[in-house]
Amino acid sequence: MSTLRFHAIKESLAYKSVIVEEKERRSDLFGKNVFNENTMRQYLTKDAFIGVMNAVQYGKKIDRNIADQVASSMKDWALSKGVTHYTHWFQPLTGATAEKHDAFFETIGNGISIEKFGGTQLVQQEPDASSFPSGGIRNTFEARGYTAWDPTSPAFVYRTTLCIPTIFVAYTGEALDYKTPLLRALHAVDDAATAVCKYFDKNVKKVTSSLGWEQEYFLVDKILAVSRPDITLTGRTLLGHSSAKGQQLDDHYFGSIPNRALNFMRELETECMLLGIPVKTRHNEVAPNQFEIAPIFEEANLAVDHNSLLMDIMGRIASRHNFKVLFHEKPFAGVNGSGKHNNWSLSTDTGINLLAPGKTPMSSLQFLTFFINTIKAVQQHEALLRAAIASASNDHRLGANEAPPAIISVFIGEQLTKVLEELEGVTKGKLSPQEKTELKLNVVGKIPDVLLDNTDRNRTSPFAFTGNKFEFRAVGSMANCGNAMTVLNTIVAKQLTDFKEEVDVLINKKDLKKDEAIFNVLREYIKSTKSILFDGNGYDEAWEVEAKKRGLSNNKTTPEALKARISKESIALFKDMQVMSEIEAKARYEIEIEAYIKHIQIESRVLGDIARNHIVPTAVKYQNVLIENVRGLKEIFEEKHYNVSKEQINLIEDISNHIEGINVNVTKMIEERKKANGLRDIEKKAEAYCKKVKNLFDDIRYHCDKLELLVDDELWPLTKYRELLFTR
C-alpha cells in the first residue's frame, strides 16, 4: 500500500472542522486595525490630519514636521493594539508582497530603552534590493533600494506588526514594484478624465479609477496537498487522471457551501473586516472545491493593495483550517480554472459614475463619451492589454472552454450595439436642429431604459461591459491586479487626452458647438472600433479566423504576448503618459520573460522527477506482481496458461509501452532543457522553453495518467483527483 497517500487520506478524513463564531457585527469590526480617516481624527493634531488628507486627495507633499507627528501618533495607536514591530509593506515584481520587520524598541544608553518611531522611519526605509528582480535596472552589487510611504493607502496592523504601504524604487529612482507605475497611471487618468468631464460639468475637480476584483480559488486539504510534490512546488497538478465525476452535473456552482470551507470563509471575512477589506460576496464556483470571494468597489490603488493582502491572509487562515489555498489559474486539468475578474470604472468627486448613464441626455452623452473612448483605447492597445495578463500559469486558462480567449475583444450587448449603429449615422460637421433633437431624445436619451434590460449574457468575453462598468475577465487568479490596472488606466488616459484634442480642434477651428464636436469625434471612433467588438460565445476556430481578418492579435503564449510590452508604440505610450520610462518598461519585459522561463523550468524538473521516481517504479512494481501471476498460472495450466493469462500479459505489455513513453519523453525534455539553458538570448530561451520543453509535458502526462488507470490503486503513490477535489 502507498503509505504516504493513504496516511494523508486517513488524516484528512479524521480532521475536525474549526468552529468559528462571529459575535460582532461586520460594521463594528470594519477598519478596527486600520489607521484610517476615523482613527487619524482621534490620534492626529488638526495640522497633521489636514496634511495627510491633502496628500491623499490632492497629492501634496507632507513636510518633515507633519511626518514626525503622524509617525508618533501611528506608533501610539499601534502600541495600543499590542504591536511590537513596524514594516514598510510593498509589492515587488516577484508577484508576492514583501516586508522587513523592525522593532520599535531602541536603546539610549545606560541600560535604558524606549519605543521609537519617527518621521524618517515612516517616510523612507532602505531594504536590500539585491535579491528582488530588477530587469537590469541595477547591478547585483548595487543592493540599495528605497521604500517610500504611500499615504493614499492607510497603514494597518496585521498580527503584531504595523504595516505601512509603500512604493519601492531603485537607488537610481526607477520603479521596482507594481504600485509606483499604478499610482502614475491613476494620476494620468485623473488628469485626462477630469479635463473631458469639464465639457459636461465644470465643477468636477477629480476623477478616480475604481476597481472591484473577484478572487477565484481552490481549497484542497493541506495534508493531501503535501502528499503531492507538484502541488507543493508548482501550485498545480502536473499529472493526474480526471475523476469520473467532475463538474459535469453543475451541482457545485452556487451550491451549499461545505461546513469546513464556510468556517474558513467566516474567519477570513472577520480578518478582512478588521483590515478594512470590504468583502461582501462568497460562493461556490463551477469546479469542485472551487470558490470565490468579492468585495465592494474601492479606489483602484487601495483595491490592489487589499487584493494582495487578501491572498496572503487566505494562505495563513487556510493553513489553520488544514487547507491549502490554490491560486493557480489551472491547478486541475479537466475542470474550470480560476480568474480574477477586474471590474473597472471611473467616478468623479461629485459622485458620478462615468460609465453609468444618467437621467438626462447630457449625462447620457457623458456616459457615451467615456464608454466609447474606453472601447477605442482597448482597440488601439489590445496587444498590450493581452501582455498585461500574460504568465506561464494564465496560459493554461486563456483560450480554454470556460475562460476568455487569448484574443482581446469587447462585448457590449445587442442593445448598446444598436445605439452605436444609430450614432454612426450622425452627419459630419454641424448638426441640424432636428438631428440634435432626434439624437438627444430618441438615441442618447433612451440609454438608461436600454441598460435596464441589457445585462451581460456573455460569460467568456475577455473585456465586457456589464451595466455600469467594464469587466476585464482575462486577469489571472495569481496575478497582482496592479499590472492590468496600470495598463488599462494608461491606455484610457491616453485615449481621453487624444479625444479632447480632437474635440477642441473642431470647436476652435471648425466652429462647431461642443455637442456637435463630441458627436462628430465619437462617430469616427464608432466606425474605427468595430473590429474589437465581438458578441459571440468565447473561443472557437471561426472566431480565430475572423479575428485575424480584423487585424486583432492572437498571442496564445506568454513569450508571444510579452513582446507588445517593448514595442515602440507601448514604450512611447508609457513615456508620454509619464507612467514608465523606457528603462522601466524594458525591465518589466525582462523580469516577466525570465519569470516565465523559471516557471516552466521548475515544472519540467518536478514533472521529470515524479514521472521517473514515483510513477515508473510503481508501474514496474505492479508489473512484477503481474509477471509473478503469469508464472504461477503457467505452472498450474502449463501449455494452456495463455487462455487464462492473456489479459495479464496484455496489461504487462501496455504498462511497458507507457513506461517506455515516459522515459523517452522525459529524456527528450531533459535534453531540450539543457539546450534551452545554453541559450544566452532571453527571447530565444523563452521560445525554446515554450515550444520545445513545455510541449513534451502533455506526452509525459498522457502516459502517466494511463498508468494511473492500469496500476493497482493501493500501489499508486499520488493522491488522486477524486480525493483532492471531493474531500470536503
C-alpha positions in Angstrom: 0.0 0.0 0.0 1.2 3.6 -0.8 1.9 4.7 2.8 2.0 8.5 2.3 -1.1 8.7 0.1 -3.3 6.6 2.3 -1.9 8.1 5.5 -2.8 11.5 4.2 -6.3 10.4 3.3 -6.8 8.9 6.7 -5.6 12.1 8.4 -7.8 14.3 6.3 -10.9 12.3 7.0 -10.2 12.4 10.7 -9.8 16.2 10.7 -12.4 18.1 12.7 -13.5 21.5 11.3 -12.5 24.6 13.3 -15.7 26.2 14.6 -15.7 30.0 14.0 -18.1 32.2 16.0 -19.0 35.6 14.7 -20.0 37.7 17.8 -19.7 41.2 16.4 -21.4 42.9 13.5 -19.3 43.4 10.4 -19.9 47.2 10.5 -18.5 47.3 14.1 -15.4 45.3 13.1 -14.7 47.2 9.8 -11.4 49.0 9.8 -10.6 48.4 13.5 -7.0 47.6 12.6 -6.6 50.4 10.0 -5.1 53.8 10.6 -7.9 55.3 8.5 -9.5 58.7 8.4 -11.6 58.0 11.5 -8.6 56.8 13.5 -6.5 59.7 12.3 -9.1 62.2 13.5 -8.7 60.7 17.0 -4.9 60.5 17.1 -3.6 63.3 14.9 -3.4 67.0 15.5 -5.5 69.2 13.3 -2.5 70.3 11.2 -1.2 66.7 10.8 -4.7 65.5 9.8 -5.1 68.2 7.2 -1.5 67.5 5.9 -2.3 63.8 5.4 -5.7 64.4 3.8 -4.2 66.9 1.4 -1.6 64.3 0.4 -4.4 61.7 -0.1 -6.8 63.9 -2.0 -4.5 66.3 -3.9 -1.1 64.7 -4.0 0.5 67.4 -1.9 3.8 66.6 -0.2 4.0 66.0 3.6 6.7 68.1 5.3 9.0 66.7 7.9 7.3 68.2 11.0 3.9 66.7 9.9 5.6 63.3 9.2 7.0 63.3 12.7 3.6 64.0 14.2 2.0 61.3 12.1 4.7 58.8 13.0 4.3 59.5 16.7 0.5 59.1 16.6 0.7 56.0 14.4 3.2 54.4 16.9 0.9 55.2 19.9 -2.1 53.7 18.1 -0.2 50.6 17.1 1.3 50.1 20.6 -2.2 50.3 22.0 -3.0 47.2 19.9 -0.1 45.2 21.1 2.2 45.8 18.1 5.9 45.3 18.6 7.3 45.9 15.1 6.7 48.0 12.0 7.4 47.3 8.4 7.3 49.0 5.0 4.9 46.8 3.2 5.4 46.7 -0.6 4.8 44.8 -3.8 8.0 43.9 -5.6 7.9 42.4 -9.1 8.0 38.9 -7.7 4.2 38.8 -7.6 4.2 38.5 -3.8 4.2 41.1 -1.0 7.4 41.9 0.8 8.2 43.2 4.3 11.2 43.7 6.6 10.2 44.0 10.3 11.9 46.4 12.6 11.2 46.7 16.3 10.0 50.0 17.8 12.5 49.1 20.6 15.7 51.1 20.8 18.4 51.5 23.5 19.6 55.0 24.5 22.4 54.0 26.8 22.9 53.3 30.5 20.7 50.2 30.2 17.7 52.4 29.2 15.4 51.6 26.3 12.5 53.3 24.6 9.8 52.7 21.9 10.8 54.9 19.0 9.3 55.6 15.6 9.9 58.9 13.8 9.0 60.6 10.6 12.2 59.4 8.9 11.3 55.7 9.6 7.7 56.4 8.4 8.6 58.1 5.2 11.5 56.0 3.9 13.4 52.8 4.5 16.3 51.2 2.7 15.7 47.4 2.3 18.2 45.3 0.5 17.1 45.2 -3.2 19.7 42.8 -4.4 17.5 39.7 -4.5 14.5 41.3 -6.0 14.1 41.1 -9.8 15.1 44.4 -11.5 15.3 43.5 -15.2 18.8 45.0 -15.4 17.9 48.3 -13.7 20.6 47.8 -11.2 23.7 45.5 -10.9 23.7 42.8 -8.2 26.3 44.7 -6.2 24.1 47.8 -6.1 21.9 46.4 -3.4 20.3 49.7 -2.3 16.6 50.1 -2.9 14.2 52.5 -1.2 10.7 52.2 0.1 8.7 55.4 0.4 5.4 55.9 2.2 2.2 56.0 0.2 -0.3 58.0 2.3 -3.1 57.2 -0.2 -3.2 53.7 1.2 -3.7 53.6 5.0 -1.4 51.8 7.4 -2.8 48.7 9.1 -2.0 46.3 11.9 -1.5 42.7 10.8 -0.8 40.2 13.6 1.8 42.1 15.8 3.2 44.4 13.0 2.3 47.9 11.9 2.3 47.6 8.1 2.9 50.8 6.1 2.0 50.6 2.4 4.9 51.9 0.3 6.3 52.2 -3.2 9.7 50.5 -4.0 12.3 52.2 -6.2 15.9 51.5 -7.1 18.8 53.6 -5.9 18.7 55.3 -9.3 15.0 56.2 -8.9 13.3 53.6 -11.3 10.3 51.8 -10.1 10.9 48.2 -8.9 7.3 47.4 -7.9 3.7 47.3 -9.1 2.5 50.2 -7.1 4.6 53.1 -8.5 3.5 52.7 -12.1 -0.1 52.2 -11.0 -0.1 55.5 -9.0 1.3 57.3 -12.0 -1.3 55.7 -14.3 -4.1 56.7 -11.8 -2.7 60.3 -11.9 -2.7 60.3 -15.7 -6.3 59.0 -16.0 -7.4 61.5 -13.3 -6.0 64.5 -15.3 -7.3 63.2 -18.7 -10.8 62.3 -17.5 -11.2 65.5 -15.4 -10.4 67.6 -18.5 -13.1 65.7 -20.5 -15.6 65.9 -17.7 -15.5 69.7 -17.8 -17.3 69.5 -21.1 -20.3 68.3 -19.1 -19.7 69.7 -15.5 -17.3 72.5 -14.7 -17.4 71.5 -11.0 -15.6 68.2 -11.4 -12.1 68.6 -9.9 -11.0 64.9 -9.7 -11.8 61.6 -11.3 -11.0 58.3 -9.5 -10.4 54.9 -11.0 -12.4 52.3 -9.1 -11.8 48.5 -9.0 -13.8 45.6 -7.8 -11.9 42.3 -8.1 -13.4 38.9 -7.9 -10.9 36.3 -6.5 -11.4 32.7 -7.5 -9.5 30.0 -5.7 -9.4 26.3 -4.8 -9.4 24.8 -1.3 -7.5 21.5 -1.0 -7.0 19.5 2.1 -3.5 20.5 3.3 -2.3 17.0 4.1 -3.5 15.8 0.7 -1.7 18.7 -1.0 1.6 17.9 0.9 1.4 14.4 -0.5 1.6 15.8 -4.0 5.1 17.2 -4.9 3.7 19.0 -7.9 1.2 21.0 -5.8 3.8 21.7 -3.2 6.4 23.0 -5.7 4.4 24.4 -8.6 0.9 25.2 -7.2 -0.8 22.8 -9.7 -1.1 19.2 -10.6 1.3 18.3 -13.4 -0.4 14.9 -13.9 -3.4 13.0 -12.7 -6.3 11.4 -14.4 -9.7 13.1 -14.3 -12.1 12.0 -11.7 -15.1 10.0 -13.0 -17.3 12.8 -11.6 -16.1 16.3 -12.0 -18.2 19.4 -12.7 -20.4 17.9 -15.4 -23.5 17.9 -13.2 -23.2 21.6 -12.3 -24.0 20.7 -8.7 -21.2 22.7 -7.1 -21.8 26.1 -8.6 -23.7 28.3 -6.2 -24.5 25.2 -4.1 -24.5 24.9 -0.4 -21.0 25.8 0.9 -19.4 22.9 2.7 -19.1 23.5 6.5 -15.4 23.3 6.7 -15.0 25.8 3.8 -17.6 28.0 5.3 -15.7 28.2 8.6 -12.6 29.1 6.7 -14.6 31.9 5.0 -16.0 33.2 8.2 -12.6 33.6 9.8 -11.2 35.1 6.6 -14.0 37.6 6.4 -13.6 38.6 10.0 -9.9 39.3 9.4 -10.8 41.2 6.3 -13.2 43.4 8.2 -10.6 44.2 10.8 -8.2 45.2 8.0 -10.7 47.3 6.1 -11.1 44.9 3.1 -14.8 45.3 2.3 -15.5 41.7 1.2 -19.2 41.1 0.6 -19.8 38.1 -1.6 -18.8 34.4 -1.2 -20.0 31.4 -3.1 -19.1 28.0 -4.6 -17.6 28.3 -8.1 -18.1 25.8 -11.0 -15.4 23.2 -10.2 -15.5 21.0 -7.1 -13.7 22.7 -4.2 -13.5 26.0 -6.1 -14.8 29.1 -4.5 -15.0 32.9 -5.0 -14.8 36.0 -2.8 -15.5 39.5 -3.9 -15.5 43.0 -2.3 -17.4 46.2 -2.6 -15.6 48.5 -5.2 -12.8 50.7 -3.9 -10.3 53.3 -5.3 -8.0 51.2 -7.6 -4.8 51.7 -5.6 -6.4 50.6 -2.4 -8.2 47.7 -4.1 -4.9 46.4 -5.5 -3.3 46.6 -2.0 -6.3 44.8 -0.5 -6.2 42.0 -3.0 -2.5 41.4 -2.5 -3.1 41.5 1.3 -6.1 39.2 1.0 -4.1 36.5 -0.8 -1.5 36.5 2.0 -4.2 36.3 4.6 -6.0 33.5 2.8 -2.9 31.3 2.8 -2.4 31.8 6.6 -6.0 31.2 7.5 -6.4 28.2 5.2 -3.4 26.5 7.0 -5.2 27.0 10.3 -8.2 25.1 8.8 -6.0 22.4 7.4 -6.5 23.7 3.9 -4.0 24.7 1.2 -5.4 27.5 -1.0 -4.5 27.3 -4.7 -4.5 30.5 -6.7 -3.0 28.8 -9.8 -5.1 29.6 -12.9 -5.4 25.8 -13.8 -4.5 23.6 -10.8 -6.6 20.7 -12.2 -7.0 19.5 -15.8 -10.5 18.8 -17.0 -12.3 21.3 -14.7 -12.6 25.1 -14.7 -9.6 27.2 -13.9 -9.6 30.4 -11.8 -9.5 34.0 -12.8 -9.5 37.4 -11.1 -12.2 39.4 -12.8 -11.3 43.1 -12.6 -14.4 45.3 -12.6 -13.3 48.8 -13.6 -14.9 52.2 -13.7 -14.3 55.9 -13.3 -16.0 58.2 -10.8 -16.0 61.9 -10.2 -15.6 63.8 -7.0 -19.1 64.9 -7.5 -20.4 61.4 -7.0 -21.0 60.4 -10.7 -20.0 57.0 -12.2 -18.9 58.0 -15.6 -19.8 54.5 -17.0 -23.4 54.7 -15.8 -25.9 56.8 -17.9 -27.8 59.5 -16.0 -31.4 60.6 -16.3 -30.8 63.4 -18.8 -29.5 63.4 -22.4 -26.4 65.4 -21.3 -25.4 62.9 -18.6 -26.0 60.1 -21.1 -23.8 61.8 -23.6 -21.1 62.0 -20.9 -21.6 58.2 -20.4 -21.3 57.6 -24.2 -18.1 59.7 -24.3 -16.3 57.6 -21.7 -17.9 54.3 -22.9 -16.8 54.7 -26.5 -13.4 56.1 -25.5 -12.7 53.0 -23.4 -13.6 50.8 -26.3 -11.3 52.8 -28.5 -8.5 52.5 -26.0 -8.8 48.8 -26.0 -9.0 48.6 -29.8 -5.8 50.7 -30.1 -3.9 48.7 -27.5 -5.4 45.2 -27.4 -2.0 43.5 -27.7 -0.6 45.5 -24.8 -3.7 44.6 -22.7 -3.1 40.9 -23.6 0.5 41.3 -22.4 -0.7 42.7 -19.1 -2.3 39.4 -18.2 0.4 37.1 -19.7 2.0 34.5 -17.4 3.0 30.9 -17.6 0.1 29.9 -15.3 -2.5 32.0 -17.2 -1.5 30.5 -20.5 -3.3 27.3 -19.3 -6.5 29.2 -18.8 -6.7 31.6 -21.7 -8.4 30.0 -24.7 -9.9 27.1 -22.7 -13.6 26.4 -22.9 -14.5 28.1 -19.7 -12.3 31.1 -19.9 -11.7 34.2 -22.1 -9.8 33.6 -25.3 -6.3 35.0 -25.8 -7.8 37.3 -28.4 -8.8 40.5 -26.7 -12.3 41.7 -27.7 -15.1 43.8 -26.2 -18.6 42.7 -25.5 -21.3 45.4 -25.2 -24.5 43.5 -25.8 -27.2 43.8 -28.5 -28.9 47.0 -27.3 -25.8 49.1 -27.0 -24.6 47.9 -30.3 -27.8 49.3 -31.8 -27.2 52.6 -30.1 -23.7 52.9 -31.6 -25.1 52.0 -35.0 -27.5 54.9 -34.8 -24.8 57.3 -33.6 -22.6 56.1 -36.5 -25.1 57.8 -38.9 -24.6 61.3 -37.4 -24.0 64.0 -40.0 -20.4 65.1 -40.4 -19.9 68.7 -39.3 -22.8 70.8 -38.0 -26.0 69.1 -37.0 -29.4 70.3 -37.9 -31.8 71.3 -35.1 -34.0 68.3 -36.0 -31.0 65.9 -35.9 -29.9 67.3 -32.5 -33.4 66.7 -31.1 -33.5 63.2 -32.5 -30.1 62.3 -31.1 -30.8 63.7 -27.6 -34.3 62.4 -27.2 -34.5 59.2 -29.1 -30.9 57.9 -29.1 -29.0 59.2 -26.2 -32.0 60.0 -24.0 -33.2 56.3 -24.2 -29.9 54.8 -23.0 -31.0 54.5 -19.3 -34.0 52.4 -20.4 -31.9 50.3 -22.7 -29.5 49.4 -19.9 -32.2 48.2 -17.6 -32.5 45.0 -19.6 -29.0 44.9 -21.1 -27.4 42.7 -18.6 -24.3 40.8 -19.7 -25.1 37.5 -21.2 -21.6 36.6 -22.3 -19.5 34.9 -19.6 -16.4 34.3 -21.7 -15.7 37.7 -23.1 -12.3 39.0 -22.0 -13.5 42.6 -21.7 -17.2 43.1 -21.2 -19.5 46.0 -20.4 -21.7 44.9 -17.5 -24.2 47.8 -17.0 -22.1 50.4 -15.2 -18.6 49.1 -15.5 -16.2 47.2 -17.7 -15.2 43.7 -16.5 -11.7 42.6 -17.5 -12.1 38.9 -17.1 -8.8 37.7 -18.5 -6.7 38.6 -15.5 -5.2 35.5 -13.9 -6.1 34.5 -10.3 -2.5 34.5 -9.2 -1.8 38.0 -10.7 -1.2 41.2 -9.0 -4.1 43.4 -10.2 -1.7 46.4 -10.4 -0.2 45.1 -13.7 -3.5 45.0 -15.6 -4.8 48.2 -13.9 -1.7 50.1 -14.8 -2.1 49.3 -18.5 -5.9 49.8 -18.6 -5.8 53.2 -16.9 -2.8 54.3 -19.0 -4.4 53.5 -22.3 -7.7 55.1 -21.3 -5.8 58.2 -20.1 -4.0 58.4 -23.5 -7.3 57.9 -25.4 -9.1 60.6 -23.4 -6.2 63.0 -24.0 -6.4 62.4 -27.7 -10.2 62.7 -27.7 -10.1 66.1 -26.0 -7.5 67.4 -28.5 -9.7 66.3 -31.4 -12.9 67.8 -29.9 -11.1 71.1 -29.1 -9.8 71.3 -32.7 -13.4 71.0 -34.0 -14.6 73.6 -31.5 -11.8 76.1 -32.1 -11.0 75.7 -35.8 -14.2 74.3 -37.3 -16.6 76.5 -35.3 -18.7 73.5 -34.1 -20.6 73.7 -30.9 -19.4 71.4 -28.1 -22.1 68.7 -28.5 -21.6 68.7 -32.3 -17.9 68.3 -31.9 -18.3 65.5 -29.4 -20.8 63.6 -31.6 -18.5 64.1 -34.7 -15.5 62.6 -32.9 -17.5 59.7 -31.3 -19.0 58.9 -34.8 -15.5 58.3 -36.2 -14.5 56.2 -33.1 -17.5 54.0 -33.6 -16.5 53.3 -37.2 -12.9 52.5 -36.3 -13.7 50.3 -33.3 -16.0 47.7 -35.0 -13.1 45.3 -35.2 -12.8 44.9 -31.4 -16.5 44.3 -30.8 -17.5 40.7 -30.5 -20.8 39.3 -29.3 -20.0 35.6 -29.9 -19.6 32.9 -27.3 -16.0 32.8 -26.4 -13.3 30.9 -28.3 -13.7 28.8 -31.4 -11.8 28.4 -34.7 -14.3 30.5 -36.6 -13.6 33.5 -34.3 -9.9 32.9 -34.6 -10.2 33.2 -38.4 -12.4 36.2 -38.1 -10.1 37.9 -35.6 -7.2 37.5 -38.0 -9.2 39.2 -40.7 -10.0 42.1 -38.3 -6.3 42.6 -37.6 -6.6 41.5 -33.9 -3.6 39.8 -32.3 -3.9 36.2 -31.2 -0.9 35.7 -28.9 -1.5 32.3 -27.3 1.7 32.1 -25.3 3.4 34.4 -22.9 6.6 34.8 -24.9 4.5 35.9 -27.9 2.3 38.2 -25.8 5.0 40.0 -23.9 6.6 41.4 -27.0 3.9 44.1 -27.0 5.4 45.5 -23.8 8.5 46.7 -25.6 7.0 47.7 -28.9 7.9 51.3 -30.0 4.2 52.2 -29.5 4.0 50.9 -26.0 7.2 52.5 -24.8 6.1 55.8 -26.3 2.7 55.4 -24.6 4.1 54.9 -21.2 6.7 57.6 -21.6 4.1 60.2 -22.9 1.7 59.5 -20.1 4.7 59.6 -17.6 3.8 56.1 -16.3 7.1 54.3 -17.1 10.4 55.3 -18.6 11.8 53.2 -21.4 14.2 51.6 -18.9 11.3 50.7 -16.6 9.2 49.3 -19.4 12.0 47.2 -20.8 12.9 46.0 -17.3 9.4 44.7 -16.8 9.6 42.8 -20.0 12.9 41.2 -18.9 11.5 40.3 -15.5 8.3 38.7 -16.9 10.0 36.7 -19.6 12.6 35.5 -17.1 9.8 34.5 -14.7 8.1 32.6 -17.5 11.4 30.6 -18.2 11.8 29.8 -14.5 8.3 28.6 -14.0 8.5 26.2 -17.0 11.9 25.1 -15.9 10.7 24.3 -12.4 7.7 22.4 -13.7 9.8 20.5 -16.1 12.1 19.3 -13.3 9.3 18.4 -11.0 7.4 16.5 -13.7 10.6 14.6 -14.7 11.2 13.7 -11.0 7.7 12.5 -10.4 7.5 10.5 -13.6 10.7 8.7 -13.1 11.0 8.4 -9.3 7.3 7.9 -8.4 5.3 6.7 -11.4 7.8 4.4 -13.2 8.9 2.5 -10.1 5.3 2.0 -9.1 4.4 0.7 -12.5 7.4 -1.7 -12.5 6.4 -2.9 -9.1 2.9 -3.7 -10.2 4.2 -5.2 -13.5 6.3 -7.6 -11.4 3.2 -8.7 -9.5 1.5 -9.4 -12.8 4.6 -11.3 -14.1 4.6 -13.5 -11.0 0.9 -14.1 -11.5 1.5 -15.2 -15.1 4.3 -17.5 -14.0 2.0 -19.1 -11.4 -0.7 -19.6 -14.0 1.8 -21.2 -16.3 2.9 -23.6 -13.6 -0.7 -24.6 -13.0 -2.1 -24.7 -16.5 1.1 -25.4 -18.4 0.7 -25.1 -22.2 -3.0 -23.8 -21.7 -1.9 -21.0 -19.5 -2.3 -18.3 -22.2 -6.1 -18.7 -22.3 -6.3 -17.6 -18.6 -3.3 -15.2 -18.5 -3.7 -13.3 -21.8 -5.3 -10.2 -20.1 -2.4 -10.0 -17.6 0.1 -10.4 -20.5 -1.7 -7.6 -22.4 -1.6 -5.5 -19.3 2.1 -6.1 -18.8 2.7 -5.0 -22.4 0.6 -1.9 -22.0 2.5 -0.9 -18.9 5.8 -1.5 -20.7 4.7 0.7 -23.5 3.7 3.5 -21.2 6.9 3.2 -19.2 8.9 3.5 -22.4 6.8 6.5 -23.4 7.6 8.2 -20.1 11.3 7.5 -20.3 11.7 8.5 -23.9 9.8 11.8 -23.4 11.5 12.7 -20.1 14.9 12.1 -21.8 13.9 14.4 -24.7 12.6 17.0 -22.2 15.9 17.0 -20.3 17.9 17.3 -23.5 15.7 20.2 -24.7 16.0 21.9 -21.3 19.8 21.7 -21.5 19.8 23.2 -24.9 17.5 26.0 -23.7 19.6 26.7 -20.7 22.6 27.1 -23.1 20.9 30.0 -24.9 22.0 33.5 -24.0 19.3 35.4 -25.8 16.4 35.6 -23.4 13.7 35.6 -26.1 15.1 32.5 -27.8 15.4 30.9 -24.4 11.8 31.6 -23.6 10.8 30.4 -27.0 12.7 27.1 -26.5 11.1 26.5 -23.1 7.7 27.2 -24.6 7.9 25.2 -27.8 10.5 22.5 -27.1 10.3 21.8 -23.3 6.7 22.6 -22.4 5.5 20.8 -25.5 6.6 17.5 -24.0 4.6 17.9 -20.8 1.4 16.6 -22.3 3.1 13.5 -23.8 4.6 12.6 -20.4 1.4 13.3 -18.6 -0.6 11.1 -21.1 1.5 8.0 -20.3 1.5 8.7 -16.5 -2.3 9.2 -16.5 -2.8 6.0 -18.4 -0.7 4.1 -15.9 -2.9 5.5 -13.1 -5.8 3.6 -14.7 -3.9 0.4 -15.0 -1.9 0.1 -11.8 -3.4 -1.3 -8.6 -5.0 1.6 -6.7 -3.3 0.6 -3.4 0.1 0.9 -5.0 -0.5 4.3 -6.7 1.7 6.9 -4.9 0.0 10.2 -5.8 -3.2 11.4 -4.2 -5.8 11.2 -7.0 -8.1 13.8 -8.4 -11.2 12.3 -6.8 -9.5 12.6 -3.4 -8.2 16.1 -3.9 -11.4 17.5 -5.3 -14.1 15.7 -3.3 -12.6 15.6 0.2 -14.7 18.1 2.0 
